[in-house]
Amino acid sequence: MNDILLVCYSRTGNTRLVADELVRLTGWPLGLIHDTRPRAGASGDWRCMLDAWLRNRPDYRYEGPALERFEHIVLLTPVWMKGLAAPLRTFLGDHDLSRQRISVICTQGGRGGFNAVEEIARLTRQVPSPVQILLQSEVLGGLSPQRLEDFVVQVLASSTYQRDRQRPAWLSPVAS
Ligand SMILES: Cc1cc2nc3c(=O)[nH]c(=O)nc-3n(C[C@H](O)[C@H](O)[C@H](O)COP(=O)(O)O)c2cc1C
């Protein structure tokens, strides 16, 4: 069973490029968070900033597999105003992911990614791992395959680690 799901919000396509590349590398299924009210143009920019400043929880539409079917969820999000993109905030408020394993990829212009990861940690009540923060320039300049491959290896390793930790106590330890 494939138990890793990618969930991506992307307003202008950068984060989606990373998600698509991960799908190509791994074949993991992809769920998409869409804005219900389009954020195109300058008025869209302002609404993004306002939602970020006020920590709003705007409406969204999720298109993808049911989250409950997956043990491990990789969240992909842009950084807004040195924090989390607002639609992902609403999404995480609506779904209790505290029992699933969480990993994160952020794309950003320059700074703020770690604040976004901190908010994801609060909303999912766990420390996400692995975490990768990518610059928009890296994404648009052609992603380094090595960086994404390293991320995939870490996701797979953390899933195996989690499964091993959950082995029933009466089983013998996993051979190393
Ligand atoms: C409203 C808004 C606020 C942003 N704030 C930041 C920021 O604080 N720090 C940063 O590094 N990039 C910031 N960015 C740049 C985006 O994080 C970056 O372009 C990202 O790759 C966009 O992803 P997307 O194309 O998937 O929407 C901001 C972009 C927008 C639209």
The ligand as a Gaussian input file, in Angstrom:
#p B3LYP/6-31G(d) Opt

LIG

0 1
 C        1.584000      37.792000      -0.342000
 C        2.943000      37.193000      -0.480000
 C        3.833000      37.296000       0.564000
 C        5.111000      36.738000       0.467000
 N        5.942000      36.816000       1.525000
 C        7.158000      36.246000       1.465000
 C        8.020000      36.280000       2.587000
 O        7.718000      36.814000       3.654000
 N        9.238000      35.713000       2.482000
 C        9.658000      35.114000       1.326000
 O       10.761000      34.617000       1.311000
 N        8.854000      35.055000       0.242000
 C        7.608000      35.596000       0.287000
 N        6.783000      35.533000      -0.802000
 C        7.266000      34.853000      -2.016000
 C        6.710000      33.435000      -2.124000
 O        6.913000      32.697000      -0.939000
 C        7.391000      32.672000      -3.253000
 O        7.284000      33.392000      -4.438000
 C        6.805000      31.302000      -3.414000
 O        7.687000      30.499000      -4.161000
 C        5.454000      31.346000      -4.108000
 O        4.964000      30.046000      -4.229000
 P        3.768000      29.670000      -5.206000
 O        4.169000      30.072000      -6.618000
 O        3.653000      28.199000      -5.088000
 O        2.542000      30.401000      -4.765000
 C        5.501000      36.071000      -0.735000
 C        4.592000      35.974000      -1.775000
 C        3.327000      36.530000      -1.656000
 C        2.351000      36.398000      -2.795000

